Each structure stands twice: as structure tokens, then as C-alpha cells.
Amino acid sequence: METRIDTSEFYRALDQLYEDNKIECVETYMLKTLLKAGKLGDLEGTIAVCNELGGLYRAMRRTDEALWAYEKVVEGLEGLGMKETENYATALINQGNVYIARKEYYRAYEVERQALELLERVGGQAYQRAALCNNMSASLRELGKLKEAETMALCAIQIVEDMPEYMAEAATSYINLGQVQAMRQDYTEARKSLTTALRLFEKGRGDRDIHYAAAVYALAGVEEAERQYGQAEKRYIQAAGLIERDFGRTGDYEQIQEDLKNLREKVQRH
């Protein structure tokens, strides 16, 4: 008698659907598998399916469903007695990412703080801890807690700065630091941080890294604040092009177009 789902078969079939570009079938397949796991009382199977389902819903910007899926993962891990594990920290990180997408920054920060404390207890990997510090920095920045946000960005840099294999994580940390410094109107330091981020990216994947555009965009804002309008315009155009290439004409793309329009109007007035 079957007591659990075959997770190997689940991943194989899921990969095949993605490979065959049958995206419209993916959600239905996962929900049917989740129902089966639930009927069998298979917590491990439920966790596996909900992790994938949460990722799908996040990509689709369906944050209510994404949060529900990741909450099921957390509940499943608790049911298996796995609260003091790296897997549990990962589940909290995923929850935090959804809260950020929902602009619920205080809840995001609280979940991220729990995850970081857990990773420090269980000896989590450096890149995970650095990523968490960066997420916490972003949440604190949105909450207007700029000093604390700068501290968390520096914490992320400290974790990975001497690890060449985590160059991209270090670059992302410098973006966060530069964004905070720009909000504090410390434009000289912000320029240094963002230039460092670009230099680190260029040692790796260059502008193929999906975070490269964020550094360019942030630097454009600094240059605009410093009245270097010509250079800022070029950066805004570059950042918009990179986002369109990687993600299409998203909300971020539209925001840059709005910033570019405002910049050009400002130049005309002067």
C-alpha cells in the first residue's frame, strides 16, 4: 500500500513539463500531487511540492498563494521536528522574500531575523547568511531605519568579502550599502559603493548578472542628485535596457522610464 508520493518521479515529471514548455499544466500537476500527499499524510512530500509551488507563485507574483505554500512548508518541517535545521531557515527566507514582494517590510524583517539567528546557531553557509543580511538591509531601508540598514549591508560585506566564490553576493551587498548611503545623501560614499559593485560584477558575469541593472540604476540616481544629468540619463537608459532584456517591461522598467522622463524635464527647465 502506498504511504508516500514518489518525490523523484514528481521532480522528473515537473522538469519534463518545464522542458516541454507546458507551463499551463505545471500548477495543476503540483496541486494534484499535493492533494495526494495530503491524503497519504506524507509531510516530506507536502514540503517538496509546496517548495516548488511557492517558487511558481512567487514568479507569477501571486503572493497570497506563495505565502500559503511556504507556510505549509514551515508547518511540515515543524511536524517533522526540523525547526533547528538549515532547511527550516531556508523556509523562513522564502517567507521573508514573499513579505518583501508584498511590501510588508516589518514582517519580512522579523522572519529574516529569525532565519539569520537560526543559521548562526546551525552553522549555515556564508552566502545564505550574506543574502539574509542583504534582505534585512533592504527591509530596514524601506522602514526608514537607515543606520540599521547600513549596518546590515556592512555585515553582509564582512561575511563574503574575502571569498572569491561569493563575488556576486559581495556585489549585491555593495548595491544595498550604496542605496542606503544615497538615501542618507552621502553621495560620495554611495558612488564608491556602487562603483565597487559594478567592478565586482564585471569580474564575474558582467551585465548578464540579473542584479547588475540595480547597481546601474542606483548609480544613475546618485549622478542625478549630483547634477551630472548627462551621465545619469545614459545610466537610466542602460538600466532600462537590461531590465527589459532580462524580465521584460516590468514595473521596475516603467519606474525607470518615469525617472528618465522626469530627468529630461528637469534638464529642459534648467
Backbone as CSV, one residue per row, in Angstrom:
resi,resn,N_x,N_y,N_z,CA_x,CA_y,CA_z,C_x,C_y,C_z
1,MET,0.846,-1.204,0.000,0.000,0.000,0.000,0.881,1.254,0.000
2,GLU,0.518,2.218,-0.834,1.315,3.439,-0.973,1.182,4.299,0.287
3,THR,2.322,4.709,0.846,2.303,5.535,2.064,2.855,6.939,1.836
4,ARG,3.499,7.152,0.689,4.034,8.472,0.380,4.163,8.638,-1.126
5,ILE,4.248,9.870,-1.572,4.426,10.106,-3.002,5.885,9.818,-3.381
6,ASP,6.097,9.544,-4.649,7.450,9.316,-5.164,8.016,10.687,-5.564
7,THR,8.841,11.268,-4.685,9.341,12.630,-4.966,10.266,12.655,-6.181
8,SER,11.006,11.579,-6.411,11.884,11.533,-7.599,11.054,11.630,-8.867
9,GLU,9.939,10.898,-8.887,9.050,10.944,-10.046,8.385,12.317,-10.162
10,PHE,8.049,12.917,-9.016,7.456,14.255,-9.019,8.394,15.265,-9.674
11,TYR,9.666,15.261,-9.250,10.630,16.219,-9.825,10.883,15.920,-11.298
12,ARG,10.940,14.622,-11.645,11.187,14.257,-13.045,10.055,14.763,-13.938
13,ALA,8.811,14.517,-13.507,7.653,14.935,-14.304,7.564,16.461,-14.380
14,LEU,7.886,17.119,-13.276,7.849,18.586,-13.242,8.881,19.167,-14.202
15,ASP,10.094,18.624,-14.154,11.151,19.074,-15.069,10.724,18.884,-16.524
16,GLN,10.043,17.777,-16.795,9.615,17.485,-18.157,8.577,18.504,-18.638
17,LEU,7.664,18.875,-17.741,6.657,19.879,-18.108,7.320,21.212,-18.442
18,TYR,8.307,21.604,-17.622,9.026,22.849,-17.907,9.805,22.735,-19.219
19,GLU,10.445,21.579,-19.405,11.249,21.377,-20.621,10.374,21.425,-21.869
20,ASP,9.163,20.866,-21.769,8.236,20.848,-22.907,7.456,22.159,-23.035
21,ASN,7.771,23.114,-22.160,7.116,24.427,-22.160,5.602,24.323,-21.949
22,LYS,5.200,23.331,-21.145,3.774,23.163,-20.817,3.490,23.863,-19.490
23,ILE,3.766,25.161,-19.470,3.656,25.940,-18.239,2.233,25.914,-17.695
24,GLU,1.241,25.865,-18.607,-0.157,25.889,-18.166,-0.544,24.625,-17.393
25,CYS,0.261,23.572,-17.518,-0.037,22.303,-16.823,0.671,22.184,-15.474
26,VAL,1.653,23.048,-15.231,2.519,22.890,-14.058,1.737,23.032,-12.753
27,GLU,0.953,24.089,-12.625,0.231,24.321,-11.369,-0.742,23.185,-11.087
28,THR,-1.500,22.767,-12.101,-2.467,21.677,-11.926,-1.789,20.405,-11.458
29,TYR,-0.649,20.083,-12.090,0.088,18.873,-11.710,0.546,18.947,-10.251
30,MET,1.075,20.087,-9.864,1.569,20.210,-8.491,0.429,20.147,-7.482
31,LEU,-0.698,20.778,-7.785,-1.831,20.750,-6.853,-2.395,19.335,-6.713
32,LYS,-2.456,18.582,-7.809,-2.924,17.187,-7.735,-1.977,16.345,-6.886
33,THR,-0.664,16.581,-7.062,0.326,15.833,-6.276,0.245,16.222,-4.802
34,LEU,0.016,17.508,-4.544,-0.112,17.972,-3.160,-1.327,17.349,-2.492
35,LEU,-2.427,17.248,-3.207,-3.641,16.625,-2.666,-3.367,15.162,-2.304
36,LYS,-2.645,14.479,-3.171,-2.303,13.082,-2.913,-1.424,12.958,-1.678
37,ALA,-0.405,13.837,-1.560,0.482,13.808,-0.394,-0.312,14.059,0.884
38,GLY,-1.272,14.985,0.815,-2.099,15.280,1.979,-2.931,14.091,2.398
39,LYS,-3.533,13.386,1.433,-4.345,12.204,1.739,-3.511,11.095,2.359
40,LEU,-2.252,11.007,1.954,-1.350,9.977,2.489,-0.727,10.396,3.820
41,GLY,-0.937,11.652,4.217,-0.275,12.145,5.430,1.231,12.220,5.263
42,ASP,1.669,12.479,4.029,3.098,12.486,3.691,3.653,13.907,3.856
43,LEU,4.242,14.195,5.021,4.765,15.538,5.273,5.951,15.871,4.379
44,GLU,6.842,14.915,4.175,8.011,15.176,3.323,7.572,15.497,1.898
45,GLY,6.581,14.750,1.404,6.062,15.020,0.066,5.388,16.371,-0.011
46,THR,4.628,16.722,1.025,3.966,18.029,1.083,4.983,19.150,1.044
47,ILE,6.072,18.992,1.799,7.130,20.012,1.830,7.752,20.177,0.447
48,ALA,8.059,19.040,-0.203,8.699,19.085,-1.523,7.815,19.807,-2.540
49,VAL,6.537,19.459,-2.555,5.627,20.061,-3.536,5.409,21.546,-3.236
50,CYS,5.209,21.871,-1.958,4.932,23.268,-1.605,6.131,24.178,-1.851
51,ASN,7.332,23.648,-1.709,8.518,24.446,-2.055,8.479,24.846,-3.522
52,GLU,8.171,23.883,-4.381,8.108,24.170,-5.820,6.919,25.072,-6.154
53,LEU,5.805,24.814,-5.493,4.609,25.598,-5.735,4.821,27.054,-5.302
54,GLY,5.475,27.239,-4.156,5.770,28.590,-3.681,6.641,29.347,-4.669
55,GLY,7.641,28.662,-5.227,8.512,29.288,-6.221,7.750,29.693,-7.468
56,LEU,6.816,28.835,-7.900,5.999,29.159,-9.070,5.129,30.385,-8.805
57,TYR,4.460,30.400,-7.654,3.580,31.525,-7.336,4.360,32.830,-7.168
58,ARG,5.563,32.739,-6.591,6.409,33.945,-6.480,6.730,34.498,-7.857
59,ALA,7.112,33.604,-8.776,7.462,34.031,-10.136,6.256,34.663,-10.838
60,MET,5.054,34.186,-10.487,3.831,34.689,-11.106,3.277,35.915,-10.368
61,ARG,3.982,36.348,-9.314,3.570,37.493,-8.488,2.228,37.222,-7.787
62,ARG,1.909,35.959,-7.560,0.689,35.595,-6.829,1.102,35.388,-5.368
63,THR,1.252,36.497,-4.670,1.899,36.441,-3.355,1.035,35.806,-2.271
64,ASP,-0.285,35.903,-2.385,-1.139,35.233,-1.389,-0.904,33.729,-1.422
65,GLU,-0.920,33.167,-2.641,-0.715,31.724,-2.791,0.716,31.319,-2.436
66,ALA,1.682,32.183,-2.787,3.079,31.882,-2.452,3.260,31.807,-0.941
67,LEU,2.667,32.757,-0.231,2.773,32.770,1.226,2.119,31.530,1.822
68,TRP,0.971,31.171,1.303,0.279,29.954,1.761,1.168,28.717,1.568
69,ALA,1.799,28.605,0.397,2.640,27.436,0.107,3.835,27.369,1.051
70,TYR,4.494,28.493,1.274,5.666,28.483,2.156,5.276,28.276,3.616
71,GLU,4.075,28.716,4.001,3.596,28.435,5.360,3.379,26.940,5.548
72,LYS,2.908,26.266,4.486,2.752,24.806,4.535,4.103,24.118,4.696
73,VAL,5.141,24.672,4.075,6.495,24.125,4.228,6.949,24.256,5.677
74,VAL,6.763,25.444,6.248,7.145,25.685,7.647,6.406,24.725,8.578
75,GLU,5.097,24.584,8.373,4.301,23.672,9.209,4.786,22.228,9.067
76,GLY,5.109,21.836,7.841,5.587,20.476,7.607,6.908,20.206,8.299
77,LEU,7.823,21.136,8.213,9.120,20.973,8.866,8.965,20.917,10.384
78,GLU,8.068,21.741,10.913,7.805,21.695,12.352,7.232,20.330,12.743
79,GLY,6.348,19.794,11.891,5.761,18.481,12.144,6.787,17.359,12.140
80,LEU,7.877,17.557,11.391,8.954,16.553,11.330,10.040,16.809,12.376
81,GLY,9.821,17.810,13.237,10.812,18.125,14.272,12.087,18.732,13.714
82,MET,11.969,19.557,12.655,13.143,20.105,11.963,13.278,21.620,12.124
83,LYS,12.823,22.154,13.257,12.904,23.607,13.450,14.337,24.108,13.569
84,GLU,15.238,23.290,14.064,16.631,23.712,14.246,17.507,23.200,13.098
85,THR,17.090,23.447,11.876,17.836,22.966,10.710,17.977,24.071,9.672
86,GLU,18.912,23.850,8.757,19.119,24.800,7.657,17.896,24.847,6.740
87,ASN,17.233,23.692,6.584,16.028,23.658,5.752,14.944,24.581,6.301
88,TYR,14.826,24.626,7.614,13.824,25.489,8.239,14.189,26.958,8.002
89,ALA,15.489,27.263,8.111,15.942,28.631,7.837,15.621,29.024,6.399
90,THR,15.821,28.096,5.463,15.513,28.361,4.053,14.028,28.653,3.865
91,ALA,13.188,27.905,4.587,11.745,28.138,4.502,11.398,29.533,5.016
92,LEU,12.047,29.953,6.085,11.819,31.305,6.613,12.294,32.366,5.610
93,ILE,13.436,32.110,4.975,13.957,33.042,3.965,12.942,33.204,2.833
94,ASN,12.371,32.086,2.379,11.377,32.143,1.309,10.151,32.947,1.748
95,GLN,9.718,32.741,2.986,8.617,33.534,3.511,8.965,35.025,3.504
96,GLY,10.168,35.336,3.969,10.613,36.724,4.012,10.610,37.370,2.639
97,ASN,11.030,36.617,1.619,11.048,37.147,0.252,9.638,37.489,-0.229
98,VAL,8.667,36.672,0.169,7.283,36.953,-0.219,6.787,38.209,0.493
99,TYR,7.119,38.347,1.772,6.715,39.553,2.502,7.314,40.808,1.861
100,ILE,8.568,40.711,1.393,9.182,41.850,0.700,8.396,42.173,-0.576
101,ALA,8.050,41.128,-1.330,7.273,41.338,-2.556,5.921,41.989,-2.257
102,ARG,5.374,41.720,-1.078,4.090,42.302,-0.661,4.265,43.669,0.003
103,LYS,5.517,44.110,0.104,5.862,45.383,0.756,5.500,45.383,2.247
104,GLU,5.495,44.199,2.838,5.254,44.065,4.277,6.627,43.961,4.950
105,TYR,7.313,45.091,5.012,8.727,45.077,5.353,8.995,44.734,6.818
106,TYR,8.119,45.119,7.712,8.345,44.784,9.119,8.249,43.276,9.322
107,ARG,7.223,42.660,8.733,7.078,41.202,8.856,8.243,40.494,8.179
108,ALA,8.682,41.026,7.035,9.836,40.449,6.345,11.060,40.473,7.252
109,TYR,11.312,41.621,7.864,12.481,41.766,8.730,12.423,40.789,9.898
110,GLU,11.271,40.639,10.526,11.150,39.737,11.673,11.431,38.295,11.282
111,VAL,10.898,37.860,10.142,11.141,36.494,9.667,12.617,36.303,9.306
112,GLU,13.184,37.295,8.636,14.599,37.224,8.239,15.514,37.187,9.465
113,ARG,15.165,37.947,10.481,15.973,37.950,11.707,15.967,36.559,12.349
114,GLN,14.811,35.922,12.398,14.728,34.559,12.935,15.603,33.600,12.124
115,ALA,15.537,33.744,10.797,16.320,32.861,9.924,17.817,33.057,10.136
116,LEU,18.256,34.312,10.271,19.679,34.586,10.472,20.157,34.024,11.806
117,GLU,19.384,34.210,12.852,19.758,33.663,14.164,19.869,32.146,14.106
118,LEU,18.954,31.514,13.374,18.992,30.059,13.232,20.234,29.616,12.454
119,LEU,20.533,30.291,11.346,21.711,29.933,10.553,23.000,30.098,11.359
120,GLU,23.040,31.116,12.207,24.225,31.315,13.046,24.357,30.195,14.071
121,ARG,23.222,29.651,14.535,23.265,28.539,15.503,23.687,27.235,14.842
122,VAL,23.180,26.991,13.627,23.433,25.685,12.999,24.610,25.712,12.024
123,GLY,25.262,26.882,11.888,26.428,26.977,11.002,26.054,26.996,9.541
124,GLY,25.081,27.845,9.185,24.638,27.947,7.791,25.722,28.484,6.879
125,GLN,25.537,28.263,5.583,26.537,28.661,4.595,26.661,30.181,4.514
126,ALA,27.866,30.603,4.186,28.166,32.040,4.168,27.246,32.806,3.228
127,TYR,27.013,32.264,2.026,26.216,33.022,1.058,24.777,33.194,1.542
128,GLN,24.267,32.196,2.290,22.913,32.318,2.833,22.841,33.423,3.879
129,ARG,23.853,33.458,4.746,23.870,34.481,5.791,24.033,35.877,5.183
130,ALA,24.879,35.970,4.162,25.073,37.258,3.488,23.786,37.704,2.792
131,ALA,23.114,36.758,2.131,21.860,37.090,1.448,20.815,37.576,2.441
132,LEU,20.780,36.940,3.607,19.829,37.356,4.640,20.135,38.761,5.145
133,CYS,21.416,39.026,5.387,21.800,40.376,5.831,21.391,41.414,4.801
134,ASN,21.542,41.071,3.523,21.135,41.988,2.457,19.626,42.205,2.458
135,ASN,18.866,41.120,2.614,17.416,41.252,2.660,16.973,42.109,3.843
136,MET,17.631,41.878,4.985,17.297,42.656,6.179,17.658,44.125,5.975
137,SER,18.759,44.370,5.297,19.152,45.742,4.992,18.087,46.421,4.135
138,ALA,17.592,45.688,3.134,16.566,46.253,2.245,15.275,46.539,3.014
139,SER,14.893,45.611,3.897,13.671,45.809,4.690,13.811,47.020,5.601
140,LEU,14.949,47.112,6.278,15.186,48.246,7.185,15.222,49.568,6.421
141,ARG,15.800,49.544,5.221,15.849,50.758,4.391,14.434,51.230,4.067
142,GLU,13.568,50.289,3.697,12.193,50.649,3.371,11.432,51.132,4.598
143,LEU,11.842,50.677,5.770,11.204,51.123,7.013,11.773,52.457,7.506
144,GLY,12.772,52.988,6.774,13.363,54.271,7.138,14.414,54.177,8.219
145,LYS,14.831,52.945,8.553,15.841,52.758,9.598,17.210,52.654,8.915
146,LEU,17.722,53.815,8.491,18.877,53.836,7.595,20.169,53.417,8.279
147,LYS,20.366,53.797,9.522,21.587,53.413,10.227,21.661,51.898,10.386
148,GLU,20.541,51.291,10.800,20.499,49.828,10.950,20.647,49.136,9.599
149,ALA,20.060,49.739,8.558,20.174,49.172,7.211,21.623,49.168,6.743
150,GLU,22.350,50.247,7.030,23.766,50.322,6.657,24.575,49.269,7.416
151,THR,24.254,49.078,8.691,24.957,48.073,9.499,24.770,46.680,8.909
152,MET,23.536,46.346,8.487,23.281,45.015,7.928,23.970,44.837,6.575
153,ALA,24.026,45.883,5.763,24.736,45.787,4.481,26.224,45.552,4.720
154,LEU,26.796,46.249,5.692,28.206,46.057,6.033,28.451,44.656,6.589
155,CYS,27.469,44.136,7.337,27.560,42.771,7.864,27.652,41.769,6.717
156,ALA,26.818,41.952,5.689,26.847,41.061,4.523,28.207,41.121,3.828
157,ILE,28.740,42.335,3.671,30.046,42.500,3.029,31.134,41.801,3.830
158,GLN,31.078,41.943,5.130,32.085,41.332,6.006,32.089,39.812,5.879
159,ILE,30.908,39.218,5.695,30.811,37.762,5.594,31.494,37.242,4.336
160,VAL,31.319,37.942,3.205,31.745,37.369,1.918,32.907,38.087,1.238
161,GLU,33.398,39.184,1.803,34.366,39.987,1.058,35.679,39.253,0.761
162,ASP,36.059,38.291,1.580,37.310,37.571,1.338,37.077,36.211,0.685
163,MET,35.898,36.014,0.090,35.552,34.735,-0.538,35.290,34.957,-2.025
164,PRO,36.271,34.716,-2.876,36.109,34.979,-4.318,34.912,34.267,-4.932
165,GLU,34.552,33.100,-4.375,33.429,32.336,-4.939,32.085,33.031,-4.695
166,TYR,32.065,34.015,-3.797,30.831,34.741,-3.499,30.915,36.192,-3.972
167,MET,31.573,36.389,-5.107,31.767,37.739,-5.638,30.427,38.418,-5.953
168,ALA,29.482,37.642,-6.488,28.174,38.217,-6.827,27.430,38.652,-5.572
169,GLU,27.536,37.848,-4.506,26.890,38.210,-3.240,27.517,39.482,-2.669
170,ALA,28.849,39.600,-2.796,29.531,40.809,-2.322,29.063,42.026,-3.126
171,ALA,28.911,41.852,-4.435,28.455,42.954,-5.288,27.052,43.406,-4.884
172,THR,26.172,42.447,-4.642,24.810,42.776,-4.218,24.824,43.527,-2.887
173,SER,25.729,43.126,-2.009,25.850,43.802,-0.707,26.275,45.255,-0.886
174,TYR,27.189,45.491,-1.814,27.621,46.869,-2.076,26.498,47.699,-2.703
175,ILE,25.604,47.062,-3.484,24.446,47.796,-4.003,23.580,48.265,-2.833
176,ASN,23.289,47.342,-1.915,22.469,47.702,-0.753,23.099,48.835,0.041
177,LEU,24.408,48.721,0.247,25.117,49.757,1.001,25.014,51.100,0.276
178,GLY,25.243,51.085,-1.034,25.173,52.318,-1.812,23.788,52.945,-1.799
179,GLN,22.757,52.106,-1.845,21.389,52.626,-1.819,21.097,53.321,-0.488
180,VAL,21.559,52.720,0.604,21.354,53.338,1.925,22.120,54.661,2.013
181,GLN,23.365,54.640,1.562,24.181,55.857,1.614,23.560,56.968,0.774
182,ALA,22.971,56.601,-0.366,22.305,57.604,-1.211,21.094,58.197,-0.496
183,MET,20.344,57.344,0.208,19.185,57.847,0.951,19.615,58.779,2.084
184,ARG,20.828,58.555,2.604,21.360,59.437,3.642,22.044,60.661,3.028
185,GLN,21.982,60.765,1.709,22.582,61.870,0.938,24.099,61.913,1.075
186,ASP,24.684,60.764,1.347,26.145,60.653,1.367,26.561,60.145,-0.013
187,TYR,26.489,61.053,-0.993,26.623,60.642,-2.394,28.039,60.193,-2.752
188,THR,29.039,60.762,-2.098,30.425,60.361,-2.386,30.626,58.892,-2.034
189,GLU,30.183,58.501,-0.841,30.335,57.109,-0.415,29.425,56.182,-1.224
190,ALA,28.227,56.672,-1.558,27.309,55.864,-2.366,27.924,55.546,-3.721
191,ARG,28.555,56.547,-4.341,29.204,56.321,-5.635,30.311,55.275,-5.503
192,LYS,31.107,55.373,-4.436,32.181,54.389,-4.220,31.614,52.978,-4.098
193,SER,30.555,52.829,-3.298,29.964,51.508,-3.076,29.385,50.929,-4.361
194,LEU,28.657,51.751,-5.124,28.017,51.263,-6.343,29.032,50.980,-7.440
195,THR,30.091,51.777,-7.496,31.169,51.517,-8.455,31.879,50.210,-8.109
196,THR,32.055,49.965,-6.831,32.649,48.691,-6.387,31.766,47.527,-6.804
197,ALA,30.450,47.679,-6.642,29.518,46.623,-7.048,29.667,46.310,-8.534
198,LEU,29.704,47.347,-9.375,29.841,47.140,-10.818,31.157,46.453,-11.153
199,ARG,32.228,46.866,-10.466,33.531,46.256,-10.708,33.532,44.767,-10.352
200,LEU,32.878,44.417,-9.256,32.796,43.014,-8.846,31.972,42.202,-9.842
201,PHE,30.850,42.758,-10.299,30.050,42.057,-11.302,30.873,41.810,-12.564
202,GLU,31.660,42.817,-12.961,32.410,42.717,-14.209,33.551,41.710,-14.122
203,LYS,33.947,41.361,-12.906,34.923,40.280,-12.728,34.270,38.912,-12.924
204,GLY,32.952,38.887,-12.794,32.205,37.640,-12.944,31.431,37.607,-14.246
205,ARG,30.088,37.713,-14.132,29.231,37.576,-15.309,28.937,38.909,-15.996
206,GLY,29.475,39.989,-15.451,29.235,41.289,-16.070,27.766,41.647,-16.041
207,ASP,27.284,42.256,-17.119,25.892,42.705,-17.109,24.901,41.563,-17.330
208,ARG,25.405,40.319,-17.416,24.492,39.170,-17.508,23.924,38.828,-16.145
209,ASP,24.557,39.298,-15.085,24.010,39.082,-13.747,22.736,39.917,-13.608
210,ILE,21.670,39.295,-13.094,20.379,39.987,-13.063,20.349,41.156,-12.080
211,HIS,21.353,41.261,-11.193,21.399,42.371,-10.253,22.230,43.552,-10.768
212,TYR,22.879,43.362,-11.905,23.736,44.410,-12.458,22.923,45.683,-12.721
213,ALA,21.712,45.497,-13.244,20.868,46.653,-13.570,20.555,47.488,-12.339
214,ALA,20.409,46.824,-11.176,20.097,47.552,-9.944,21.231,48.495,-9.570
215,ALA,22.469,48.040,-9.783,23.622,48.894,-9.485,23.671,50.084,-10.438
216,VAL,23.416,49.832,-11.714,23.409,50.912,-12.716,22.317,51.928,-12.383
217,TYR,21.142,51.430,-12.053,20.005,52.306,-11.733,20.292,53.161,-10.495
218,ALA,20.837,52.525,-9.463,21.146,53.272,-8.240,22.201,54.341,-8.512
219,LEU,23.191,54.009,-9.340,24.242,54.967,-9.665,23.678,56.136,-10.477
220,ALA,22.702,55.846,-11.329,22.035,56.916,-12.086,21.380,57.909,-11.136
221,GLY,20.743,57.393,-10.088,20.108,58.267,-9.103,21.116,59.143,-8.386
222,VAL,22.285,58.571,-8.067,23.346,59.347,-7.416,23.836,60.444,-8.350
223,GLU,24.051,60.087,-9.611,24.546,61.073,-10.580,23.518,62.187,-10.813
224,GLU,22.246,61.825,-10.805,21.212,62.856,-10.937,21.253,63.799,-9.727
225,ALA,21.390,63.222,-8.523,21.447,64.045,-7.313,22.658,64.975,-7.332
226,GLU,23.742,64.532,-7.972,24.959,65.330,-8.070,24.934,66.256,-9.297
227,ARG,23.790,66.285,-9.990,23.568,67.142,-11.164,24.444,66.766,-12.351
228,GLN,24.836,65.519,-12.407,25.559,65.012,-13.581,24.506,64.407,-14.520
229,TYR,23.705,65.289,-15.107,22.492,64.853,-15.784,22.755,64.004,-17.033
230,GLY,23.767,64.364,-17.786,24.071,63.603,-18.997,24.441,62.164,-18.680
231,GLN,25.306,61.996,-17.673,25.729,60.656,-17.287,24.560,59.878,-16.671
232,ALA,23.746,60.572,-15.881,22.585,59.914,-15.268,21.622,59.400,-16.339
233,GLU,21.397,60.208,-17.380,20.489,59.789,-18.459,20.985,58.509,-19.118
234,LYS,22.289,58.449,-19.393,22.869,57.249,-20.017,22.668,56.023,-19.122
235,ARG,22.858,56.216,-17.821,22.702,55.086,-16.879,21.243,54.618,-16.824
236,TYR,20.297,55.563,-16.789,18.887,55.169,-16.764,18.534,54.356,-18.013
237,ILE,19.014,54.814,-19.162,18.745,54.107,-20.421,19.352,52.704,-20.372
238,GLN,20.585,52.613,-19.862,21.250,51.310,-19.760,20.478,50.378,-18.821
239,ALA,20.089,50.883,-17.648,19.377,50.057,-16.675,18.047,49.568,-17.242
240,ALA,17.315,50.454,-17.925,16.030,50.065,-18.526,16.228,48.973,-19.569
241,GLY,17.272,49.116,-20.372,17.562,48.103,-21.392,17.869,46.744,-20.790
242,LEU,18.637,46.734,-19.706,18.998,45.471,-19.048,17.769,44.799,-18.440
243,ILE,16.900,45.579,-17.812,15.700,45.001,-17.204,14.758,44.468,-18.280
244,GLU,14.622,45.215,-19.364,13.768,44.739,-20.463,14.314,43.435,-21.029
245,ARG,15.627,43.344,-21.172,16.247,42.129,-21.696,16.001,40.925,-20.782
246,ASP,16.151,41.133,-19.485,16.091,40.017,-18.532,14.673,39.672,-18.086
247,PHE,13.795,40.685,-17.962,12.476,40.456,-17.365,11.306,40.976,-18.183
248,GLY,11.600,41.764,-19.220,10.523,42.393,-19.962,10.198,43.773,-19.393
249,ARG,9.102,44.339,-19.848,8.723,45.700,-19.420,7.908,45.631,-18.126
250,THR,8.610,45.367,-17.055,8.006,45.188,-15.738,7.740,46.537,-15.075
251,GLY,7.233,46.478,-13.835,7.042,47.694,-13.047,8.343,48.446,-12.844
252,ASP,9.453,47.706,-12.655,10.757,48.352,-12.490,11.157,49.097,-13.769
253,TYR,10.888,48.467,-14.906,11.186,49.115,-16.193,10.393,50.416,-16.324
254,GLU,9.115,50.345,-15.984,8.265,51.534,-16.091,8.718,52.631,-15.130
255,GLN,9.191,52.247,-13.941,9.683,53.224,-12.980,10.896,53.966,-13.527
256,ILE,11.797,53.232,-14.170,12.981,53.876,-14.740,12.577,54.828,-15.863
257,GLN,11.599,54.422,-16.670,11.129,55.307,-17.737,10.551,56.601,-17.152
258,GLU,9.852,56.477,-16.023,9.312,57.659,-15.358,10.433,58.552,-14.836
259,ASP,11.475,57.926,-14.249,12.621,58.690,-13.754,13.343,59.398,-14.899
260,LEU,13.441,58.714,-16.012,14.103,59.283,-17.194,13.319,60.481,-17.725
261,LYS,12.005,60.341,-17.772,11.142,61.450,-18.214,11.299,62.660,-17.287
262,ASN,11.282,62.397,-15.980,11.425,63.493,-15.009,12.790,64.174,-15.126
263,LEU,13.831,63.355,-15.370,15.175,63.907,-15.525,15.231,64.835,-16.746
264,ARG,14.668,64.395,-17.856,14.709,65.199,-19.084,13.923,66.499,-18.926
265,GLU,12.808,66.428,-18.201,12.039,67.649,-17.933,12.830,68.611,-17.045
266,LYS,13.561,68.050,-16.090,14.395,68.871,-15.186,15.488,69.579,-15.996
267,VAL,16.113,68.854,-16.924,17.174,69.440,-17.758,16.614,70.575,-18.629
268,GLN,15.411,70.358,-19.182,14.792,71.393,-20.024,14.484,72.660,-19.224
269,ARG,14.063,72.475,-17.974,13.766,73.644,-17.127,15.008,74.457,-16.807
270,HIS,16.139,73.747,-16.741,17.410,74.437,-16.436,18.067,74.976,-17.709
